[in-house]
Amino acid sequence: MKEKIYFITSSIIGIISLLYNNIINLDELIKEEIANVDNILNNDTLNMLSNPHYYYFLAIIGISLFLSIIIIFLTKKETKYRTFLLTSSIILIFTSSSTVLLLIPLINLFFISNIPKPEKIKKEMPILDKKIVTKKIIIKSILLIIIYLFINFFLMDLILFFIKNPSAHFNMFLNIITDIFLFVLTISLFYQELIYSFKLLIQNFSSYSKYIFKNFGFLLLANIGCSLIIMLFTHEISTSQNQIALNNLPFWYLLPAASIYAPLVEEVVFRGCFRNLIKNDKLFLIISALSFGFLHTIGQEATIINTLLYALPYIAMGFVLAYTYKKSGNIATNITLHFLNNFLSCMISFL
């Protein structure tokens, strides 16, 4: 009973605080946020912290989560949605704009420990057994990996050999064509596996969603931790050249490329295909994480140190996604988690 009273009361206070800080008193909040990190600002961070829509977006997320928490406790389903309560509290920690909004989710974590755990996910979520890898599957996996690496690492150099200084329009056209080609090729090679995985996900969406939300919380924590490490070395809030390049792309291209193309193609390549070729669990986790991480920084950063440093968030993300696939065996789970991460990142960068 005390948990119910606390969560409902604290959530109402949280909603009021968000409305006041992020909407009514927004000008003061912007000044305070800029002043707090004035010595480590770069242009991208300054633009983000100066944009009112950034704070509106955080307010929408926070209010939605607080309302969800209230509904959960009013309907007495806190045990069933314990994982959601945990994940939402972690998200609220990193979207806080005041001391009150920071303390509430921190105290939430304490009270959540008193809520009985639901039946373990393994008992609810269908776990796909390791499939028998035939020669046909191995050939398809190797073929897709080779084509993916060629397009991402060698195709542009080959084009530059024939076309000097291609225009921005040509580069955009090339990106669209190669994205479509890889997307169609991936689906064509693994059509049956993808259909079966998504069918299973839809049929058991309730149990799978708990697993996805829990791992999304791990993704956020890993990203925050790696960002802090980067800040310690660079002494500023900075991003990789890969992320800067993405931020400069038109939104009409970035959103489908990051939210549809990347989750499907990258998960099939770095998780599905790699798993088909690597049976050892630990080796799969390491190779999948490292290759995914360095793909996003090799050839883009000015120094080896930057290549290693800015690869950390992608390596951490790759590790969580590889672990997700190792546990579930369902590539649709990975694609959905990857989509959720990229879609929210795109929406934040658009603000």
C-alpha positions as CSV (number, residue, x, y, z in Angstrom):
1,M,0.0,0.0,0.0
2,K,2.8,2.4,0.8
3,E,4.4,1.8,-2.6
4,K,1.1,2.7,-4.3
5,I,0.7,5.9,-2.4
6,Y,4.3,6.9,-3.0
7,F,4.4,6.2,-6.7
8,I,1.1,7.9,-7.4
9,T,2.0,11.0,-5.3
10,S,5.5,11.3,-6.6
11,S,4.3,10.9,-10.2
12,I,1.8,13.7,-9.8
13,I,4.6,15.9,-8.3
14,G,6.8,14.9,-11.3
15,I,4.2,15.9,-13.8
16,I,3.7,19.3,-12.1
17,S,7.5,19.8,-12.0
18,L,7.9,19.1,-15.7
19,L,5.1,21.4,-16.6
20,Y,6.6,24.2,-14.5
21,N,10.3,23.7,-15.4
22,N,10.1,22.6,-19.1
23,I,7.1,24.8,-20.2
24,I,6.2,27.6,-17.8
25,N,9.7,28.5,-16.6
26,L,11.5,27.3,-19.7
27,D,13.6,30.5,-20.3
28,E,15.2,30.2,-16.9
29,L,15.8,26.5,-17.3
30,I,17.7,27.1,-20.6
31,K,19.9,29.8,-19.0
32,E,20.6,27.4,-16.1
33,E,21.5,24.4,-18.3
34,I,23.8,26.5,-20.5
35,A,25.5,28.0,-17.5
36,N,26.1,24.6,-15.8
37,V,28.1,23.3,-18.8
38,D,29.4,26.5,-20.2
39,N,33.1,25.4,-20.0
40,I,32.5,22.2,-22.0
41,L,30.1,23.4,-24.7
42,N,30.6,22.9,-28.4
43,N,28.3,24.2,-31.1
44,D,26.1,21.1,-31.3
45,T,25.5,21.0,-27.6
46,L,24.9,24.7,-27.4
47,N,22.3,24.4,-30.2
48,M,20.6,21.5,-28.4
49,L,20.5,23.2,-25.0
50,S,19.2,26.4,-26.5
51,N,16.4,24.7,-28.4
52,P,13.0,24.9,-26.6
53,H,11.8,21.8,-28.5
54,Y,14.5,19.7,-26.8
55,Y,12.9,20.5,-23.4
56,Y,9.4,20.0,-24.7
57,F,10.4,16.5,-26.0
58,L,11.8,15.6,-22.5
59,A,8.6,16.9,-20.9
60,I,6.5,14.7,-23.2
61,I,8.6,11.6,-22.4
62,G,8.6,12.4,-18.6
63,I,4.9,13.1,-18.4
64,S,4.0,10.0,-20.5
65,L,6.1,7.8,-18.1
66,F,4.7,9.3,-15.0
67,L,1.1,8.9,-16.3
68,S,2.0,5.2,-17.1
69,I,3.2,4.7,-13.6
70,I,0.0,6.1,-12.2
71,I,-2.1,3.9,-14.4
72,I,-0.1,0.8,-13.4
73,F,-0.6,1.3,-9.7
74,L,-4.3,2.3,-10.0
75,T,-4.9,-0.9,-11.9
76,K,-2.8,-2.9,-9.4
77,K,-0.5,-4.3,-12.1
78,E,2.8,-3.2,-10.5
79,T,4.2,-6.8,-10.3
80,K,3.4,-7.5,-13.9
81,Y,5.0,-4.3,-15.1
82,R,7.9,-4.3,-12.7
83,T,10.5,-4.3,-15.5
84,F,8.7,-1.3,-17.1
85,L,8.8,0.6,-13.8
86,L,12.5,-0.1,-13.5
87,T,13.2,1.0,-17.1
88,S,11.1,4.1,-16.9
89,S,12.8,5.2,-13.7
90,I,16.2,4.8,-15.3
91,I,15.0,6.9,-18.3
92,L,13.6,9.6,-16.0
93,I,17.0,9.9,-14.2
94,F,18.6,11.1,-17.5
95,T,15.7,13.3,-18.5
96,S,15.5,15.3,-15.3
97,S,15.7,19.1,-15.3
98,S,15.6,19.7,-11.6
99,T,16.6,18.2,-8.3
100,V,13.1,17.0,-7.6
101,L,12.9,15.3,-11.0
102,L,16.2,13.6,-10.3
103,L,15.3,12.4,-6.8
104,I,11.9,10.9,-7.7
105,P,13.3,8.2,-10.1
106,L,16.2,7.5,-7.7
107,I,13.8,6.9,-4.9
108,N,11.6,4.8,-7.3
109,L,14.5,2.3,-7.7
110,F,14.4,1.8,-3.9
111,F,10.7,1.2,-3.8
112,I,10.8,-1.1,-6.9
113,S,13.0,-3.4,-4.9
114,N,10.1,-4.0,-2.6
115,I,7.7,-5.0,-5.4
116,P,7.6,-8.8,-6.0
117,K,9.3,-10.0,-9.1
118,P,7.1,-11.4,-11.8
119,E,7.6,-14.8,-13.3
120,K,11.0,-14.9,-14.9
121,I,11.1,-13.9,-18.6
122,K,12.7,-17.1,-19.7
123,K,9.5,-18.9,-18.6
124,E,7.3,-16.5,-20.5
125,M,9.3,-15.5,-23.6
126,P,9.8,-18.2,-26.2
127,I,13.5,-18.9,-26.5
128,L,14.5,-20.0,-30.0
129,D,16.9,-22.9,-29.9
130,K,20.2,-22.7,-31.8
131,K,19.2,-23.7,-35.3
132,I,21.2,-26.2,-37.4
133,V,23.5,-24.2,-39.6
134,T,23.6,-25.7,-43.1
135,K,26.1,-25.0,-45.8
136,K,23.5,-22.9,-47.5
137,I,23.0,-20.7,-44.5
138,I,26.8,-20.3,-44.1
139,I,27.2,-19.3,-47.7
140,K,24.4,-16.8,-47.5
141,S,25.9,-15.3,-44.3
142,I,29.4,-15.0,-45.7
143,L,28.0,-13.5,-48.9
144,L,26.0,-10.8,-47.1
145,I,28.9,-9.9,-44.8
146,I,31.3,-9.5,-47.8
147,I,28.8,-7.4,-49.8
148,Y,28.0,-5.2,-46.7
149,L,31.7,-4.6,-46.0
150,F,32.5,-3.9,-49.6
151,I,29.8,-1.3,-49.9
152,N,30.7,0.4,-46.6
153,F,34.5,0.3,-47.0
154,F,35.6,-0.1,-50.6
155,L,32.8,1.1,-52.9
156,M,33.4,4.8,-52.4
157,D,37.2,4.4,-53.0
158,L,36.4,2.5,-56.2
159,I,34.0,5.3,-57.4
160,L,36.6,8.0,-56.5
161,F,39.0,6.3,-58.8
162,F,36.7,7.0,-61.8
163,I,34.9,10.2,-60.5
164,K,36.9,12.9,-58.9
165,N,35.2,15.1,-56.3
166,P,31.6,13.7,-56.6
167,S,28.9,16.2,-55.7
168,A,26.8,16.0,-52.6
169,H,23.8,15.1,-54.7
170,F,25.7,12.1,-56.1
171,N,26.8,11.0,-52.7
172,M,23.2,11.1,-51.4
173,F,21.9,9.2,-54.5
174,L,24.6,6.6,-53.9
175,N,23.6,6.2,-50.2
176,I,20.0,5.7,-51.2
177,I,20.8,3.2,-53.9
178,T,23.2,1.1,-51.7
179,D,20.8,1.2,-48.7
180,I,17.9,0.0,-50.8
181,F,20.1,-2.7,-52.4
182,L,21.4,-4.0,-49.0
183,F,17.9,-3.8,-47.5
184,V,16.3,-5.9,-50.3
185,L,19.3,-8.3,-50.5
186,T,19.1,-8.9,-46.7
187,I,15.3,-9.7,-46.8
188,S,15.7,-11.9,-49.9
189,L,18.5,-14.0,-48.4
190,F,16.8,-14.4,-45.0
191,Y,13.1,-13.9,-45.8
192,Q,11.8,-17.1,-44.1
193,E,13.9,-16.5,-40.9
194,L,12.7,-12.9,-40.7
195,I,9.0,-13.8,-41.2
196,Y,9.1,-16.5,-38.6
197,S,10.9,-14.3,-36.1
198,F,8.5,-11.4,-36.4
199,K,5.5,-13.7,-36.3
200,L,6.7,-15.2,-33.0
201,L,7.4,-11.7,-31.7
202,I,3.9,-10.5,-32.5
203,Q,2.3,-13.6,-31.0
204,N,4.2,-13.2,-27.8
205,F,4.5,-9.4,-27.8
206,S,3.7,-9.0,-24.1
207,S,6.6,-11.2,-22.9
208,Y,9.0,-10.0,-25.6
209,S,8.3,-6.3,-24.8
210,K,9.4,-6.8,-21.2
211,Y,12.7,-8.2,-22.4
212,I,13.1,-5.4,-25.0
213,F,12.4,-2.6,-22.5
214,K,14.8,-4.1,-19.9
215,N,17.6,-4.2,-22.5
216,F,16.8,-0.8,-23.7
217,G,17.5,0.4,-20.2
218,F,20.9,-1.3,-20.4
219,L,21.5,0.4,-23.7
220,L,20.9,3.8,-22.1
221,L,23.1,3.1,-19.2
222,A,25.9,1.8,-21.4
223,N,25.7,4.9,-23.6
224,I,25.7,7.3,-20.7
225,G,28.7,5.5,-19.2
226,C,30.7,5.6,-22.4
227,S,29.8,9.3,-23.0
228,L,31.2,10.1,-19.5
229,I,34.4,8.2,-20.4
230,I,34.8,10.2,-23.6
231,M,34.1,13.4,-21.8
232,L,36.9,12.6,-19.3
233,F,39.4,12.2,-22.1
234,T,38.2,15.1,-24.4
235,H,37.1,17.5,-21.6
236,E,34.0,18.4,-23.6
237,I,30.6,17.1,-24.6
238,S,31.5,15.8,-28.0
239,T,30.3,13.3,-30.6
240,S,32.0,11.0,-33.1
241,Q,32.5,12.0,-36.8
242,N,30.0,9.3,-37.7
243,Q,27.3,11.0,-35.5
244,I,28.2,14.5,-36.8
245,A,27.9,13.2,-40.4
246,L,24.5,11.7,-39.5
247,N,23.3,14.9,-38.0
248,N,24.1,16.8,-41.2
249,L,22.0,14.5,-43.3
250,P,18.4,15.6,-44.3
251,F,15.8,14.3,-41.9
252,W,13.7,12.8,-44.7
253,Y,16.7,10.4,-45.4
254,L,18.1,10.0,-41.8
255,L,14.8,8.8,-40.2
256,P,14.1,5.8,-42.5
257,A,17.9,5.0,-42.9
258,A,18.5,4.9,-39.1
259,S,15.1,3.5,-38.0
260,I,14.3,1.0,-40.8
261,Y,17.4,0.2,-42.8
262,A,20.0,0.1,-40.1
263,P,18.1,-2.0,-37.5
264,L,17.2,-4.7,-40.0
265,V,20.4,-4.9,-42.1
266,E,22.9,-4.4,-39.2
267,E,21.2,-6.9,-36.9
268,V,21.0,-9.6,-39.6
269,V,24.7,-9.0,-40.5
270,F,26.3,-8.4,-37.1
271,R,24.1,-10.7,-35.0
272,G,22.4,-13.1,-37.3
273,C,25.2,-13.8,-39.8
274,F,27.9,-13.7,-37.2
275,R,26.0,-16.1,-35.0
276,N,25.7,-18.5,-37.9
277,L,29.5,-18.5,-38.3
278,I,30.5,-18.3,-34.6
279,K,29.2,-21.0,-32.3
280,N,31.2,-20.0,-29.1
281,D,29.0,-17.6,-27.0
282,K,31.9,-15.5,-25.6
283,L,33.7,-15.3,-29.0
284,F,30.4,-14.2,-30.6
285,L,29.8,-11.5,-28.1
286,I,33.3,-10.1,-28.4
287,I,33.5,-10.2,-32.2
288,S,30.0,-8.9,-32.8
289,A,30.5,-6.0,-30.4
290,L,34.0,-5.0,-31.6
291,S,33.2,-5.2,-35.3
292,F,30.0,-3.3,-34.9
293,G,31.8,-0.6,-32.9
294,F,34.8,-0.1,-35.2
295,L,32.6,-0.1,-38.3
296,H,31.3,3.3,-37.1
297,T,34.7,4.9,-36.5
298,I,37.4,3.3,-38.7
299,G,38.3,5.7,-41.5
300,Q,36.3,8.6,-40.1
301,E,38.3,9.8,-37.1
302,A,41.5,11.8,-37.4
303,T,43.6,9.7,-34.9
304,I,43.8,6.2,-33.7
305,I,43.0,7.4,-30.2
306,N,39.8,9.0,-31.4
307,T,38.9,5.9,-33.4
308,L,39.2,3.8,-30.2
309,L,37.6,6.3,-28.0
310,Y,34.5,7.1,-30.1
311,A,34.0,3.4,-30.8
312,L,33.2,2.7,-27.2
313,P,29.5,3.7,-27.3
314,Y,29.0,1.6,-30.4
315,I,30.9,-1.4,-28.9
316,A,28.8,-1.2,-25.8
317,M,25.6,-1.1,-27.9
318,G,26.9,-4.0,-30.0
319,F,27.6,-6.0,-26.9
320,V,24.1,-5.4,-25.5
321,L,22.5,-6.3,-28.9
322,A,24.7,-9.4,-29.2
323,Y,23.8,-10.5,-25.7
324,T,20.1,-9.9,-26.5
325,Y,20.3,-12.2,-29.5
326,K,22.3,-14.8,-27.6
327,K,19.6,-15.0,-24.9
328,S,16.4,-14.8,-27.1
329,G,17.6,-16.4,-30.4
330,N,15.0,-14.1,-32.1
331,I,16.5,-11.6,-34.5
332,A,13.2,-9.7,-34.5
333,T,13.8,-8.8,-30.8
334,N,17.1,-7.3,-31.8
335,I,15.7,-5.4,-34.8
336,T,12.9,-3.9,-32.5
337,L,15.4,-2.9,-29.8
338,H,17.8,-1.4,-32.4
339,F,14.8,0.5,-34.0
340,L,13.7,1.9,-30.6
341,N,17.2,3.2,-29.9
342,N,17.7,4.8,-33.3
343,F,14.2,6.2,-33.7
344,L,14.4,8.0,-30.3
345,S,18.0,9.3,-31.2
346,C,16.7,10.6,-34.5
347,M,13.8,12.4,-32.9
348,I,16.1,14.0,-30.3
349,S,18.5,15.2,-33.0
350,F,15.7,16.6,-35.0
351,L,14.7,18.9,-32.1
